[in-house]
Amino acid sequence: MNIDGLRRSWSLLVEQGDQAPLYFYSTLFAASPEIREMFPTNMAGQRERLFTALGHTVANIDQLPRITEYLRSLGRDHRKFAVRADQYPLLGRALAATFQHFLGPEWTRELADDWSSAFAMIAQIMIDAAAESERTSPPWWVGEVIAHERRTFDVAVLTLRPSYLLPFTPGQSISLSPSASRAWRYYSPANAPRPDGTIELHVRATPGGLVSSRLVYGTTVGDQLHLAAPVGERLALTQAGDRDLVLVAGGTGWAPLKALVEQVAAEGGQRQVSLYVTARSRGDLYDSAYLSEAATRYHWLTVRHLVEPRTGGNGPGGLVGTQEVASGGWRDRHVYLCGGDSMVRATLDSLRDAGFHEAQLHHEGLSTGWYGADWRTQVGSSDQRSHAKVTHER
């Protein structure tokens, strides 16, 4: 397999911009109309995610251990789309037709054979992972909405009861879809696992966000949602050992950090936790009642509210009390951050400048990451199309 040839041909295809994924899906749906029903009506995001995933795979195809786990995560995650093993060859043929269309005479027999071998390897890893997952978990859970509270104009807090236990670790994310939409987005439970199995979600309606807008404005008690298996480990407390914590939350990025607060409480409050919650305005501190109660109840928890105006993205974007964190004698603490990209980036830069080590800083993948079930577990990438925006709606 000529890896340099694979990468060069991929670069040529990426140069075609949106035309390449558009041609791919048009070819696929024309040859196999039944597959169209598996995808949402608006395909713009799906086209982007396909080429982002392929770009990451091609960029790392010579690092089989690394790429294998990535592809296994994709295979497991694609179960929620009801993808069958016999459908992968259809995707392979549509991809080959796309290369042939855009590369013209540069699409040689040797290159076609190399891509056929590469895609067969990719498909088999994903198929095997899906089959293995099939033995231990369903492709999705059905969750009933048992509470829906509009906390602000564009933020809602939902409580879901899965049809049967959905195990997760605080800090992980769960892919969610309104049952009829065929569109999925990742959200973090805002609670530690509960005896009754219910899950709390914090959702902000984002402009053009099909799923988030429906959850905030078009969902009521009694509605059913589909929930996929939890993913991600970067915000898990295991990353910090037994160290004390600083938690920095922006907007609805508070949700997974709230789950960490509940986990510390469930473990007996053996850590000191300093929490900074930032919002665009006082009225946007949508969970202030819980924060006030928690600060009173837990002797190990200190809470600071910070109002920082929007500086870009979907949330506040300042340094979120970074000077206090950097000078507070907390150099041995682990810092967990979650919120809008601008806030997270600014805070990370400031903490690094203050001498915090990378091993102390924990955050999700930013929007420069690649698409995949475990995108939130990855570090920033320089892969092809690494600028593509991921699907998680904070």
Buried (B, 14 or more C-beta within 10 A) or exposed (E): EBEEBBBEBBEBBBEBEEEBBBBBBBBBBEEBEEBEEBBBEEBEBBBBBBBBBBBBBBBBBEEEEEBBBBBBBBBBBBBBBEBEBEBBEBBBBBBBBBBEBBBEEEBEEEBBEBBBEBBEBBBBBBBBBBEEBEEEBBBBBBBBBBEBEEBBEBBBBBBBBBEEEBEBBBBBBBBBBBEEBBBBBBBBBBBBBEEEBBBBBBBBBBEEBBBBBBBBEEBEEEBBBBBBBBBBBBBBBEBBEEBBBBBBBBBBBBBBBBBBBBBBBEEEBEBBBBBBBBBBEEEBBBBBEBBEEBBEEBEBBEBBBBBBEBBEBBBBBBBBBBEBBBEEEBEEBBBBBBBBBBBBBBBBEBBBEEEBEEEBBBBBBBBBBBBBBBBBBBEEBEBBBBEBBBBBBB
